[in-house]
């Protein structure tokens, strides 16, 4: 009887907290069906409609809402930094220093007469960013630059004139203490950029005759440094006025990108003055200039006359290799005379004499 009375009564609406609304899921797939159910009081319908809109908004804009709150949180967590003071930032006021005797020597010997600037203070941005390098030692700066002036600048001026050097010398030198190692196992001793900037490496190993720790083997590093400078200056000259095209045909077909796998001795057998000369005709030309100047006439003749009898791995005979090097020598000598009005053999004598003062 009791059960019958309850069955006949009108259903009584129950207000269910919204936190439990998900319990309806098994009964109603959506809010729309819930609202249309006649058991829901009409006064509750507007509230459910509003909840439906809120639900749709949250579903459709979830990513935007999450991003917005993350942005607000990150901004709130950021500490406000002041850029009012830049005294300690290199390049923005933090790298100033007083002039030193080194700076005075550079200014008096290179900047005023030749408009050459030298950066020896460490600045990785002047060098290769992907190489591990060390700064030059300050006690090496003046000895190195003074030697460069004597071996390179002064000899060209004595043979030609100062205006020639003022016009064509690179205007900026950057110095590094160590060598720049390449992935193929070779090292870069110097680079030139557009004839305006030269980077010199391995300054910390520079020791000349008379230095307390000088050894005869140090002559190799000295000659390599000047070889690099003469090499790069040779590029400046031929990029200004090109050498005769006949030079490229002397050893055509023998140039290779695998020059680093060839010894200088084997390169000589094919008619090249060094292995690096095999990398390209332009490099061949400036390698001839550098080797002839730094080694002097006697040293160059020793290379040519030292080619052994027989044939190379590329079937070049001794006589052919000697002839190729002598042809290249003649073109270099005539290029300097006809193009620049310079007696190459006289310049060669001057350069070698200055080199010998440093190593013998």
ZADO-1210 file (C-alpha; in nm, 4 decimals, padded with zeros to 6 digits):
<atoms>
<atom x="00.0000" y="00.0000" z="00.0000" code="UNK" pos="1"/>
<atom x="00.2759" y="00.2346" z="00.0880" code="UNK" pos="2"/>
<atom x="00.4448" y="00.1595" z="-00.2359" code="UNK" pos="3"/>
<atom x="00.1306" y="00.2346" z="-00.4320" code="UNK" pos="4"/>
<atom x="00.0820" y="00.5785" z="-00.2702" code="UNK" pos="5"/>
<atom x="00.4366" y="00.6844" z="-00.3617" code="UNK" pos="6"/>
<atom x="00.3863" y="00.5631" z="-00.7158" code="UNK" pos="7"/>
<atom x="00.0814" y="00.7832" z="-00.7612" code="UNK" pos="8"/>
<atom x="00.2465" y="01.0994" z="-00.6311" code="UNK" pos="9"/>
<atom x="00.3856" y="01.3675" z="-00.8658" code="UNK" pos="10"/>
<atom x="00.7660" y="01.3460" z="-00.8981" code="UNK" pos="11"/>
<atom x="00.9588" y="01.5786" z="-00.6725" code="UNK" pos="12"/>
<atom x="01.2472" y="01.7712" z="-00.8350" code="UNK" pos="13"/>
<atom x="01.5871" y="01.7378" z="-00.6707" code="UNK" pos="14"/>
<atom x="01.8556" y="02.0104" z="-00.7008" code="UNK" pos="15"/>
<atom x="02.1753" y="01.8262" z="-00.7801" code="UNK" pos="16"/>
<atom x="02.5023" y="02.0156" z="-00.7236" code="UNK" pos="17"/>
<atom x="02.6852" y="02.0818" z="-01.0497" code="UNK" pos="18"/>
<atom x="02.9817" y="01.8835" z="-00.9242" code="UNK" pos="19"/>
<atom x="02.7688" y="01.5730" z="-00.9458" code="UNK" pos="20"/>
<atom x="02.6168" y="01.6526" z="-01.2821" code="UNK" pos="21"/>
<atom x="02.8463" y="01.4064" z="-01.4540" code="UNK" pos="22"/>
<atom x="02.6466" y="01.1354" z="-01.2762" code="UNK" pos="23"/>
<atom x="02.3721" y="01.1984" z="-01.5293" code="UNK" pos="24"/>
<atom x="02.5869" y="01.0880" z="-01.8134" code="UNK" pos="25"/>
<atom x="02.4444" y="00.7366" z="-01.8271" code="UNK" pos="26"/>
<atom x="02.0941" y="00.8818" z="-01.8532" code="UNK" pos="27"/>
<atom x="02.1327" y="01.1883" z="-02.0755" code="UNK" pos="28"/>
<atom x="02.3862" y="01.2216" z="-02.3614" code="UNK" pos="29"/>
<atom x="02.3652" y="01.6005" z="-02.3568" code="UNK" pos="30"/>
<atom x="02.2369" y="01.9012" z="-02.1708" code="UNK" pos="31"/>
<atom x="01.9763" y="01.9519" z="-02.4422" code="UNK" pos="32"/>
<atom x="01.8085" y="01.6216" z="-02.3623" code="UNK" pos="33"/>
<atom x="01.8283" y="01.7017" z="-01.9935" code="UNK" pos="34"/>
<atom x="01.6584" y="02.0363" z="-02.0429" code="UNK" pos="35"/>
<atom x="01.3850" y="01.8833" z="-02.2556" code="UNK" pos="36"/>
<atom x="01.3071" y="01.6232" z="-01.9909" code="UNK" pos="37"/>
<atom x="00.9750" y="01.7120" z="-01.8298" code="UNK" pos="38"/>
<atom x="01.1084" y="01.6147" z="-01.4883" code="UNK" pos="39"/>
<atom x="01.3356" y="01.9201" z="-01.4850" code="UNK" pos="40"/>
<atom x="01.1669" y="02.2261" z="-01.3371" code="UNK" pos="41"/>
<atom x="01.1250" y="02.5139" z="-01.5771" code="UNK" pos="42"/>
<atom x="01.3037" y="02.7576" z="-01.3440" code="UNK" pos="43"/>
<atom x="01.6210" y="02.5431" z="-01.3792" code="UNK" pos="44"/>
<atom x="01.6198" y="02.5528" z="-01.7601" code="UNK" pos="45"/>
<atom x="01.7894" y="02.9018" z="-01.7978" code="UNK" pos="46"/>
<atom x="02.0697" y="02.7964" z="-01.5644" code="UNK" pos="47"/>
<atom x="02.1285" y="02.4785" z="-01.7597" code="UNK" pos="48"/>
<atom x="02.1261" y="02.6748" z="-02.0841" code="UNK" pos="49"/>
<atom x="02.3956" y="02.9026" z="-01.9454" code="UNK" pos="50"/>
<atom x="02.6009" y="02.6023" z="-01.8320" code="UNK" pos="51"/>
<atom x="02.5674" y="02.4544" z="-02.1815" code="UNK" pos="52"/>
<atom x="02.7184" y="02.7713" z="-02.3353" code="UNK" pos="53"/>
<atom x="02.9989" y="02.7706" z="-02.0804" code="UNK" pos="54"/>
<atom x="03.0711" y="02.4074" z="-02.1585" code="UNK" pos="55"/>
<atom x="03.0819" y="02.4714" z="-02.5335" code="UNK" pos="56"/>
<atom x="03.3100" y="02.7704" z="-02.4875" code="UNK" pos="57"/>
<atom x="03.5543" y="02.5702" z="-02.2739" code="UNK" pos="58"/>
<atom x="03.5615" y="02.2831" z="-02.5223" code="UNK" pos="59"/>
<atom x="03.6182" y="02.5070" z="-02.8250" code="UNK" pos="60"/>
<atom x="03.8776" y="02.7359" z="-02.6653" code="UNK" pos="61"/>
<atom x="04.0715" y="02.5035" z="-02.4364" code="UNK" pos="62"/>
<atom x="04.4078" y="02.5555" z="-02.6090" code="UNK" pos="63"/>
<atom x="04.3705" y="02.9341" z="-02.6107" code="UNK" pos="64"/>
<atom x="04.2741" y="02.9407" z="-02.2447" code="UNK" pos="65"/>
<atom x="04.5666" y="02.7190" z="-02.1429" code="UNK" pos="66"/>
<atom x="04.8095" y="02.9326" z="-02.3474" code="UNK" pos="67"/>
<atom x="04.6692" y="03.2530" z="-02.1928" code="UNK" pos="68"/>
<atom x="04.7129" y="03.1289" z="-01.8365" code="UNK" pos="69"/>
<atom x="05.0626" y="02.9968" z="-01.9124" code="UNK" pos="70"/>
<atom x="05.1558" y="03.3340" z="-02.0575" code="UNK" pos="71"/>
<atom x="05.0230" y="03.5168" z="-01.7541" code="UNK" pos="72"/>
<atom x="05.2113" y="03.2793" z="-01.5248" code="UNK" pos="73"/>
<atom x="05.5388" y="03.3184" z="-01.7140" code="UNK" pos="74"/>
<atom x="05.5111" y="03.6974" z="-01.7188" code="UNK" pos="75"/>
<atom x="05.4373" y="03.7012" z="-01.3507" code="UNK" pos="76"/>
<atom x="05.7422" y="03.4829" z="-01.2852" code="UNK" pos="77"/>
<atom x="05.9786" y="03.6982" z="-01.4927" code="UNK" pos="78"/>
<atom x="06.2045" y="03.9337" z="-01.3089" code="UNK" pos="79"/>
<atom x="06.2273" y="04.2759" z="-01.4586" code="UNK" pos="80"/>
<atom x="06.5826" y="04.3379" z="-01.5812" code="UNK" pos="81"/>
<atom x="06.7256" y="04.6810" z="-01.6272" code="UNK" pos="82"/>
<atom x="06.9451" y="04.7698" z="-01.9245" code="UNK" pos="83"/>
<atom x="07.0204" y="05.1123" z="-01.7890" code="UNK" pos="84"/>
<atom x="07.3821" y="05.0178" z="-01.7133" code="UNK" pos="85"/>
<atom x="07.6002" y="04.8555" z="-01.9803" code="UNK" pos="86"/>
<atom x="07.9366" y="04.9275" z="-01.8233" code="UNK" pos="87"/>
<atom x="08.0164" y="04.5577" z="-01.7834" code="UNK" pos="88"/>
<atom x="07.8988" y="04.4386" z="-02.1268" code="UNK" pos="89"/>
<atom x="08.1851" y="04.3913" z="-02.3771" code="UNK" pos="90"/>
<atom x="08.1285" y="04.5961" z="-02.6876" code="UNK" pos="91"/>
<atom x="07.8883" y="04.8305" z="-02.5084" code="UNK" pos="92"/>
<atom x="08.1300" y="05.0101" z="-02.2856" code="UNK" pos="93"/>
<atom x="08.2790" y="04.7247" z="-02.0874" code="UNK" pos="94"/>
<atom x="08.5922" y="04.6662" z="-02.2947" code="UNK" pos="95"/>
<atom x="08.7686" y="05.0005" z="-02.2805" code="UNK" pos="96"/>
<atom x="09.1290" y="05.0189" z="-02.1703" code="UNK" pos="97"/>
<atom x="09.4085" y="05.2679" z="-02.1573" code="UNK" pos="98"/>
<atom x="09.6677" y="05.2828" z="-02.4311" code="UNK" pos="99"/>
<atom x="09.9684" y="05.0620" z="-02.3704" code="UNK" pos="100"/>
<atom x="10.3190" y="05.0593" z="-02.5213" code="UNK" pos="101"/>
<atom x="10.1862" y="04.7937" z="-02.7611" code="UNK" pos="102"/>
<atom x="09.9098" y="05.0254" z="-02.8800" code="UNK" pos="103"/>
<atom x="10.1559" y="05.3111" z="-02.9220" code="UNK" pos="104"/>
<atom x="10.3903" y="05.0938" z="-03.1284" code="UNK" pos="105"/>
<atom x="10.1042" y="04.9784" z="-03.3523" code="UNK" pos="106"/>
<atom x="09.9835" y="05.3349" z="-03.3966" code="UNK" pos="107"/>
<atom x="10.3264" y="05.4769" z="-03.4794" code="UNK" pos="108"/>
<atom x="10.4534" y="05.1894" z="-03.6947" code="UNK" pos="109"/>
<atom x="10.1436" y="05.0644" z="-03.8746" code="UNK" pos="110"/>
<atom x="09.8358" y="05.2805" z="-03.8269" code="UNK" pos="111"/>
<atom x="09.9779" y="05.6249" z="-03.9058" code="UNK" pos="112"/>
<atom x="10.2014" y="05.5271" z="-04.2013" code="UNK" pos="113"/>
<atom x="09.9819" y="05.2536" z="-04.3557" code="UNK" pos="114"/>
<atom x="09.6363" y="05.2956" z="-04.2019" code="UNK" pos="115"/>
<atom x="09.6604" y="04.9412" z="-04.0660" code="UNK" pos="116"/>
<atom x="09.4612" y="04.8539" z="-03.7551" code="UNK" pos="117"/>
<atom x="09.5568" y="04.5549" z="-03.5400" code="UNK" pos="118"/>
<atom x="09.3285" y="04.3804" z="-03.2921" code="UNK" pos="119"/>
<atom x="09.5194" y="04.1709" z="-03.0440" code="UNK" pos="120"/>
<atom x="09.2734" y="04.2002" z="-02.7562" code="UNK" pos="121"/>
<atom x="09.0578" y="03.8902" z="-02.7565" code="UNK" pos="122"/>
<atom x="08.7432" y="03.9091" z="-02.9685" code="UNK" pos="123"/>
<atom x="08.6026" y="03.5723" z="-03.0778" code="UNK" pos="124"/>
<atom x="08.3748" y="03.7463" z="-03.3297" code="UNK" pos="125"/>
<atom x="08.6790" y="03.8445" z="-03.5364" code="UNK" pos="126"/>
<atom x="08.7692" y="03.4746" z="-03.5654" code="UNK" pos="127"/>
<atom x="08.5935" y="03.1500" z="-03.6515" code="UNK" pos="128"/>
<atom x="08.3155" y="03.0939" z="-03.4000" code="UNK" pos="129"/>
<atom x="08.3268" y="02.7168" z="-03.4473" code="UNK" pos="130"/>
<atom x="08.6984" y="02.6837" z="-03.3656" code="UNK" pos="131"/>
<atom x="08.8697" y="02.6468" z="-03.0298" code="UNK" pos="132"/>
<atom x="09.1317" y="02.9217" z="-03.0132" code="UNK" pos="133"/>
<atom x="09.3325" y="03.1039" z="-02.7498" code="UNK" pos="134"/>
<atom x="09.4350" y="03.4714" z="-02.7303" code="UNK" pos="135"/>
<atom x="09.7862" y="03.5810" z="-02.8276" code="UNK" pos="136"/>
<atom x="10.0327" y="03.6508" z="-02.5517" code="UNK" pos="137"/>
<atom x="10.1012" y="04.0225" z="-02.5247" code="UNK" pos="138"/>
<atom x="10.4764" y="03.9758" z="-02.5145" code="UNK" pos="139"/>
<atom x="10.4528" y="03.8284" z="-02.8663" code="UNK" pos="140"/>
<atom x="10.2675" y="04.1170" z="-03.0293" code="UNK" pos="141"/>
<atom x="10.5475" y="04.3660" z="-03.0966" code="UNK" pos="142"/>
<atom x="10.8083" y="04.1023" z="-03.1965" code="UNK" pos="143"/>
<atom x="10.5642" y="03.9492" z="-03.4435" code="UNK" pos="144"/>
<atom x="10.4433" y="04.2767" z="-03.5939" code="UNK" pos="145"/>
<atom x="10.7937" y="04.4212" z="-03.6050" code="UNK" pos="146"/>
<atom x="10.9158" y="04.1148" z="-03.7940" code="UNK" pos="147"/>
<atom x="10.6228" y="04.1357" z="-04.0347" code="UNK" pos="148"/>
<atom x="10.7053" y="04.4973" z="-04.1053" code="UNK" pos="149"/>
<atom x="11.0714" y="04.4167" z="-04.1794" code="UNK" pos="150"/>
<atom x="11.0143" y="04.1028" z="-04.3875" code="UNK" pos="151"/>
<atom x="10.7053" y="04.2132" z="-04.5803" code="UNK" pos="152"/>
<atom x="10.6294" y="04.5850" z="-04.5744" code="UNK" pos="153"/>
<atom x="10.9821" y="04.7278" z="-04.5774" code="UNK" pos="154"/>
<atom x="11.1049" y="04.4971" z="-04.8549" code="UNK" pos="155"/>
<atom x="10.8217" y="04.5871" z="-05.0916" code="UNK" pos="156"/>
<atom x="10.8683" y="04.9557" z="-05.0139" code="UNK" pos="157"/>
<atom x="11.2415" y="04.9331" z="-05.0822" code="UNK" pos="158"/>
<atom x="11.1764" y="04.7606" z="-05.4148" code="UNK" pos="159"/>
<atom x="10.8697" y="04.9610" z="-05.5204" code="UNK" pos="160"/>
<atom x="10.7472" y="05.2505" z="-05.3030" code="UNK" pos="161"/>
<atom x="10.5388" y="05.3250" z="-04.9983" code="UNK" pos="162"/>
<atom x="10.2333" y="05.4310" z="-05.1997" code="UNK" pos="163"/>
<atom x="10.2109" y="05.0825" z="-05.3496" code="UNK" pos="164"/>
<atom x="10.1898" y="04.9251" z="-05.0064" code="UNK" pos="165"/>
<atom x="09.9574" y="05.1903" z="-04.8666" code="UNK" pos="166"/>
<atom x="09.7185" y="05.1156" z="-05.1511" code="UNK" pos="167"/>
<atom x="09.7206" y="04.7372" z="-05.1484" code="UNK" pos="168"/>
<atom x="09.7996" y="04.6194" z="-04.7967" code="UNK" pos="169"/>
<atom x="09.5111" y="04.4777" z="-04.5931" code="UNK" pos="170"/>
<atom x="09.3895" y="04.7414" z="-04.3495" code="UNK" pos="171"/>
<atom x="09.2985" y="04.5180" z="-04.0572" code="UNK" pos="172"/>
<atom x="09.4868" y="04.2390" z="-03.8814" code="UNK" pos="173"/>
<atom x="09.3348" y="04.0114" z="-03.6172" code="UNK" pos="174"/>
<atom x="09.5680" y="03.7948" z="-03.4114" code="UNK" pos="175"/>
<atom x="09.5188" y="03.4573" z="-03.2426" code="UNK" pos="176"/>
<atom x="09.7607" y="03.2658" z="-03.0257" code="UNK" pos="177"/>
<atom x="09.6881" y="02.9105" z="-03.1436" code="UNK" pos="178"/>
<atom x="09.6418" y="02.7318" z="-03.4728" code="UNK" pos="179"/>
<atom x="09.3003" y="02.6916" z="-03.6331" code="UNK" pos="180"/>
<atom x="09.2467" y="02.3184" z="-03.6793" code="UNK" pos="181"/>
<atom x="09.0271" y="02.1894" z="-03.9611" code="UNK" pos="182"/>
<atom x="08.8154" y="01.8729" z="-03.9673" code="UNK" pos="183"/>
<atom x="09.0448" y="01.7093" z="-04.2232" code="UNK" pos="184"/>
<atom x="09.3449" y="01.7315" z="-03.9889" code="UNK" pos="185"/>
<atom x="09.5037" y="02.0344" z="-04.1554" code="UNK" pos="186"/>
<atom x="09.5555" y="02.3693" z="-03.9859" code="UNK" pos="187"/>
<atom x="09.4841" y="02.7188" z="-04.1079" code="UNK" pos="188"/>
<atom x="09.7776" y="02.9507" z="-04.0404" code="UNK" pos="189"/>
<atom x="09.6147" y="03.2609" z="-04.1830" code="UNK" pos="190"/>
<atom x="09.3162" y="03.3856" z="-04.3776" code="UNK" pos="191"/>
<atom x="09.2375" y="03.6926" z="-04.5840" code="UNK" pos="192"/>
<atom x="08.8928" y="03.8381" z="-04.6426" code="UNK" pos="193"/>
<atom x="08.8426" y="04.0418" z="-04.9552" code="UNK" pos="194"/>
<atom x="09.1944" y="04.1783" z="-04.9383" code="UNK" pos="195"/>
<atom x="09.0981" y="04.3981" z="-04.6425" code="UNK" pos="196"/>
<atom x="09.1327" y="04.1758" z="-04.3371" code="UNK" pos="197"/>
<atom x="09.3996" y="03.9210" z="-04.2444" code="UNK" pos="198"/>
<atom x="09.3798" y="03.6787" z="-03.9523" code="UNK" pos="199"/>
<atom x="09.7092" y="03.5344" z="-03.8272" code="UNK" pos="200"/>
<atom x="09.7260" y="03.2313" z="-03.6001" code="UNK" pos="201"/>
<atom x="09.9942" y="03.0514" z="-03.3931" code="UNK" pos="202"/>
<atom x="10.1444" y="03.3732" z="-03.2549" code="UNK" pos="203"/>
<atom x="10.2228" y="03.2089" z="-02.9228" code="UNK" pos="204"/>
<atom x="10.4751" y="02.9774" z="-03.0928" code="UNK" pos="205"/>
<atom x="10.6644" y="03.2664" z="-03.2514" code="UNK" pos="206"/>
<atom x="11.0270" y="03.2672" z="-03.1339" code="UNK" pos="207"/>
<atom x="11.3125" y="03.4300" z="-03.3248" code="UNK" pos="208"/>
<atom x="11.6859" y="03.3986" z="-03.3046" code="UNK" pos="209"/>
<atom x="11.8058" y="03.5630" z="-02.9857" code="UNK" pos="210"/>
<atom x="11.4983" y="03.4657" z="-02.7841" code="UNK" pos="211"/>
<atom x="11.5893" y="03.2776" z="-02.4637" code="UNK" pos="212"/>
<atom x="11.3866" y="02.9710" z="-02.5628" code="UNK" pos="213"/>
<atom x="11.4629" y="02.9752" z="-02.9368" code="UNK" pos="214"/>
<atom x="11.5376" y="02.6413" z="-03.1025" code="UNK" pos="215"/>
<atom x="11.6463" y="02.5789" z="-03.4637" code="UNK" pos="216"/>
<atom x="11.3147" y="02.4012" z="-03.5242" code="UNK" pos="217"/>
<atom x="11.1351" y="02.7308" z="-03.4497" code="UNK" pos="218"/>
<atom x="11.2487" y="02.8523" z="-03.7907" code="UNK" pos="219"/>
<atom x="10.9664" y="02.6469" z="-03.9402" code="UNK" pos="220"/>
<atom x="10.6998" y="02.8504" z="-03.7565" code="UNK" pos="221"/>
<atom x="10.8711" y="03.1766" z="-03.8530" code="UNK" pos="222"/>
<atom x="10.8837" y="03.0868" z="-04.2204" code="UNK" pos="223"/>
<atom x="10.5271" y="02.9597" z="-04.2157" code="UNK" pos="224"/>
<atom x="10.3992" y="03.2884" z="-04.0773" code="UNK" pos="225"/>
<atom x="10.5681" y="03.4930" z="-04.3485" code="UNK" pos="226"/>
<atom x="10.4721" y="03.2341" z="-04.6064" code="UNK" pos="227"/>
<atom x="10.1090" y="03.2928" z="-04.5056" code="UNK" pos="228"/>
<atom x="10.1412" y="03.6701" z="-04.5390" code="UNK" pos="229"/>
<atom x="10.3142" y="03.6536" z="-04.8778" code="UNK" pos="230"/>
<atom x="10.0566" y="03.3985" z="-04.9910" code="UNK" pos="231"/>
<atom x="09.7618" y="03.6182" z="-04.8939" code="UNK" pos="232"/>
<atom x="09.9213" y="03.9306" z="-05.0401" code="UNK" pos="233"/>
<atom x="09.9720" y="03.7367" z="-05.3633" code="UNK" pos="234"/>
<atom x="09.5961" y="03.6807" z="-05.3708" code="UNK" pos="235"/>
<atom x="09.5367" y="04.0537" z="-05.3325" code="UNK" pos="236"/>
<atom x="09.7658" y="04.1245" z="-05.6258" code="UNK" pos="237"/>
<atom x="09.6187" y="03.8722" z="-05.8686" code="UNK" pos="238"/>
<atom x="09.2636" y="03.9590" z="-05.7652" code="UNK" pos="239"/>
<atom x="09.3466" y="04.3180" z="-05.8570" code="UNK" pos="240"/>
<atom x="09.5131" y="04.2305" z="-06.1876" code="UNK" pos="241"/>
<atom x="09.4929" y="03.8674" z="-06.2997" code="UNK" pos="242"/>
<atom x="09.8037" y="03.6677" z="-06.3849" code="UNK" pos="243"/>
<atom x="09.8424" y="03.5266" z="-06.7421" code="UNK" pos="244"/>
<atom x="09.6063" y="03.2412" z="-06.8246" code="UNK" pos="245"/>
<atom x="09.8977" y="03.0371" z="-06.9551" code="UNK" pos="246"/>
<atom x="09.9857" y="02.9584" z="-06.5946" code="UNK" pos="247"/>
<atom x="09.6704" y="02.7485" z="-06.5521" code="UNK" pos="248"/>
<atom x="09.7562" y="02.5208" z="-06.8443" code="UNK" pos="249"/>
<atom x="10.0999" y="02.4149" z="-06.7162" code="UNK" pos="250"/>
<atom x="09.9668" y="02.1497" z="-06.4769" code="UNK" pos="251"/>
<atom x="09.6069" y="02.1292" z="-06.5981" code="UNK" pos="252"/>
<atom x="09.4336" y="01.8093" z="-06.4904" code="UNK" pos="253"/>
<atom x="09.6476" y="01.7670" z="-06.1796" code="UNK" pos="254"/>
<atom x="09.4582" y="01.9980" z="-05.9418" code="UNK" pos="255"/>
<atom x="09.2741" y="01.8111" z="-05.6675" code="UNK" pos="256"/>
<atom x="09.0730" y="01.8692" z="-05.3521" code="UNK" pos="257"/>
<atom x="09.2660" y="01.5836" z="-05.1894" code="UNK" pos="258"/>
<atom x="09.5875" y="01.7834" z="-05.1758" code="UNK" pos="259"/>
<atom x="09.6118" y="01.7233" z="-04.8001" code="UNK" pos="260"/>
<atom x="09.6782" y="01.3556" z="-04.8714" code="UNK" pos="261"/>
<atom x="09.9818" y="01.4430" z="-05.0847" code="UNK" pos="262"/>
<atom x="10.3287" y="01.5135" z="-04.9459" code="UNK" pos="263"/>
<atom x="10.5280" y="01.8150" z="-05.0641" code="UNK" pos="264"/>
<atom x="10.7885" y="01.5783" z="-05.2100" code="UNK" pos="265"/>
<atom x="10.5306" y="01.3975" z="-05.4226" code="UNK" pos="266"/>
<atom x="10.3759" y="01.7297" z="-05.5243" code="UNK" pos="267"/>
<atom x="10.7200" y="01.8422" z="-05.6442" code="UNK" pos="268"/>
<atom x="10.7377" y="01.5322" z="-05.8660" code="UNK" pos="269"/>
<atom x="10.4207" y="01.6484" z="-06.0443" code="UNK" pos="270"/>
<atom x="10.5480" y="02.0019" z="-06.0937" code="UNK" pos="271"/>
<atom x="10.4025" y="02.1765" z="-05.7874" code="UNK" pos="272"/>
<atom x="10.6050" y="02.3743" z="-05.5373" code="UNK" pos="273"/>
<atom x="10.3956" y="02.2489" z="-05.2416" code="UNK" pos="274"/>
<atom x="10.1097" y="02.0054" z="-05.1882" code="UNK" pos="275"/>
<atom x="09.8690" y="02.2943" z="-05.1240" code="UNK" pos="276"/>
<atom x="09.9546" y="02.4327" z="-05.4681" code="UNK" pos="277"/>
<atom x="09.7648" y="02.1341" z="-05.6081" code="UNK" pos="278"/>
<atom x="09.4341" y="02.2608" z="-05.4631" code="UNK" pos="279"/>
<atom x="09.3625" y="02.5171" z="-05.7401" code="UNK" pos="280"/>
<atom x="09.5409" y="02.7328" z="-06.0005" code="UNK" pos="281"/>
<atom x="09.5080" y="03.0498" z="-05.7899" code="UNK" pos="282"/>
<atom x="09.6574" y="02.8722" z="-05.4899" code="UNK" pos="283"/>
<atom x="09.9322" y="02.7334" z="-05.7114" code="UNK" pos="284"/>
<atom x="10.0214" y="03.0838" z="-05.8287" code="UNK" pos="285"/>
<atom x="10.0432" y="03.2401" z="-05.4832" code="UNK" pos="286"/>
<atom x="10.2229" y="02.9378" z="-05.3398" code="UNK" pos="287"/>
<atom x="10.4911" y="02.9959" z="-05.6022" code="UNK" pos="288"/>
<atom x="10.5187" y="03.3598" z="-05.4910" code="UNK" pos="289"/>
<atom x="10.5365" y="03.2728" z="-05.1206" code="UNK" pos="290"/>
<atom x="10.7865" y="02.9878" z="-05.1526" code="UNK" pos="291"/>
<atom x="11.0149" y="03.1770" z="-05.3911" code="UNK" pos="292"/>
<atom x="11.0242" y="03.4804" z="-05.1607" code="UNK" pos="293"/>
<atom x="11.0577" y="03.3062" z="-04.8229" code="UNK" pos="294"/>
<atom x="11.3010" y="03.0331" z="-04.9328" code="UNK" pos="295"/>
<atom x="11.4970" y="03.2666" z="-05.1576" code="UNK" pos="296"/>
<atom x="11.6444" y="03.1748" z="-05.4927" code="UNK" pos="297"/>
<atom x="11.8798" y="02.9182" z="-05.3409" code="UNK" pos="298"/>
<atom x="11.5983" y="02.7493" z="-05.1509" code="UNK" pos="299"/>
<atom x="11.3671" y="02.7390" z="-05.4511" code="UNK" pos="300"/>
<atom x="11.6414" y="02.6023" z="-05.6753" code="UNK" pos="301"/>
<atom x="11.7058" y="02.3332" z="-05.4157" code="UNK" pos="302"/>
<atom x="11.3406" y="02.2249" z="-05.4370" code="UNK" pos="303"/>
<atom x="11.3517" y="02.2071" z="-05.8178" code="UNK" pos="304"/>
<atom x="11.6890" y="02.0340" z="-05.8358" code="UNK" pos="305"/>
<atom x="11.5908" y="01.7951" z="-05.5589" code="UNK" pos="306"/>
<atom x="11.3237" y="01.6201" z="-05.7653" code="UNK" pos="307"/>
<atom x="11.4524" y="01.2621" z="-05.7964" code="UNK" pos="308"/>
<atom x="11.4930" y="01.0737" z="-06.1247" code="UNK" pos="309"/>
<atom x="11.2092" y="00.8556" z="-06.2454" code="UNK" pos="310"/>
<atom x="10.8389" y="00.9223" z="-06.2804" code="UNK" pos="311"/>
<atom x="10.5724" y="01.0268" z="-06.0331" code="UNK" pos="312"/>
<atom x="10.2608" y="00.8264" z="-05.9514" code="UNK" pos="313"/>
<atom x="10.0908" y="01.0357" z="-06.2204" code="UNK" pos="314"/>
<atom x="10.3533" y="00.9438" z="-06.4819" code="UNK" pos="315"/>
<atom x="10.5302" y="01.2807" z="-06.4762" code="UNK" pos="316"/>
<atom x="10.9007" y="01.2459" z="-06.5434" code="UNK" pos="317"/>
<atom x="11.1707" y="01.4315" z="-06.3562" code="UNK" pos="318"/>
<atom x="11.2446" y="01.6505" z="-06.6594" code="UNK" pos="319"/>
<atom x="10.8755" y="01.7344" z="-06.7044" code="UNK" pos="320"/>
<atom x="10.8334" y="01.8281" z="-06.3381" code="UNK" pos="321"/>
<atom x="11.1419" y="02.0524" z="-06.3472" code="UNK" pos="322"/>
<atom x="11.0193" y="02.2164" z="-06.6666" code="UNK" pos="323"/>
<atom x="10.6744" y="02.2818" z="-06.5185" code="UNK" pos="324"/>
<atom x="10.8213" y="02.4558" z="-06.2130" code="UNK" pos="325"/>
<atom x="11.0568" y="02.6648" z="-06.4251" code="UNK" pos="326"/>
<atom x="10.7660" y="02.7724" z="-06.6474" code="UNK" pos="327"/>
<atom x="10.5698" y="02.8796" z="-06.3409" code="UNK" pos="328"/>
<atom x="10.8713" y="03.0656" z="-06.2061" code="UNK" pos="329"/>
<atom x="10.9096" y="03.2596" z="-06.5310" code="UNK" pos="330"/>
<atom x="10.5423" y="03.3614" z="-06.5345" code="UNK" pos="331"/>
<atom x="10.5605" y="03.4859" z="-06.1737" code="UNK" pos="332"/>
<atom x="10.8757" y="03.6885" z="-06.2434" code="UNK" pos="333"/>
<atom x="10.7299" y="03.8425" z="-06.5602" code="UNK" pos="334"/>
<atom x="10.3963" y="03.9123" z="-06.3903" code="UNK" pos="335"/>
<atom x="10.5648" y="04.1195" z="-06.1196" code="UNK" pos="336"/>
<atom x="10.7721" y="04.3075" z="-06.3771" code="UNK" pos="337"/>
<atom x="10.5041" y="04.3683" z="-06.6411" code="UNK" pos="338"/>
<atom x="10.2084" y="04.4263" z="-06.4078" code="UNK" pos="339"/>
<atom x="10.3591" y="04.5942" z="-06.1025" code="UNK" pos="340"/>
<atom x="10.6990" y="04.7161" z="-06.2191" code="UNK" pos="341"/>
<atom x="10.8753" y="04.5086" z="-05.9530" code="UNK" pos="342"/>
<atom x="11.2014" y="04.3204" z="-06.0038" code="UNK" pos="343"/>
<atom x="11.0998" y="03.9918" z="-05.8439" code="UNK" pos="344"/>
<atom x="11.4489" y="03.8516" z="-05.8042" code="UNK" pos="345"/>
<atom x="11.5619" y="04.1679" z="-05.6268" code="UNK" pos="346"/>
<atom x="11.2565" y="04.1529" z="-05.3995" code="UNK" pos="347"/>
<atom x="11.3333" y="03.7861" z="-05.3390" code="UNK" pos="348"/>
<atom x="11.6859" y="03.8701" z="-05.2243" code="UNK" pos="349"/>
<atom x="11.5587" y="04.1367" z="-04.9843" code="UNK" pos="350"/>
<atom x="11.2907" y="03.9143" z="-04.8304" code="UNK" pos="351"/>
<atom x="11.5194" y="03.6166" z="-04.7810" code="UNK" pos="352"/>
<atom x="11.7857" y="03.8350" z="-04.6187" code="UNK" pos="353"/>
<atom x="11.5318" y="03.9578" z="-04.3603" code="UNK" pos="354"/>
<atom x="11.4097" y="03.6037" z="-04.2949" code="UNK" pos="355"/>
<atom x="11.7620" y="03.4825" z="-04.2345" code="UNK" pos="356"/>
<atom x="11.8174" y="03.7534" z="-03.9741" code="UNK" pos="357"/>
<atom x="11.5373" y="03.5940" z="-03.7736" code="UNK" pos="358"/>
<atom x="11.6346" y="03.2286" z="-03.8057" code="UNK" pos="359"/>
<atom x="12.0152" y="03.2116" z="-03.8469" code="UNK" pos="360"/>
</atoms>
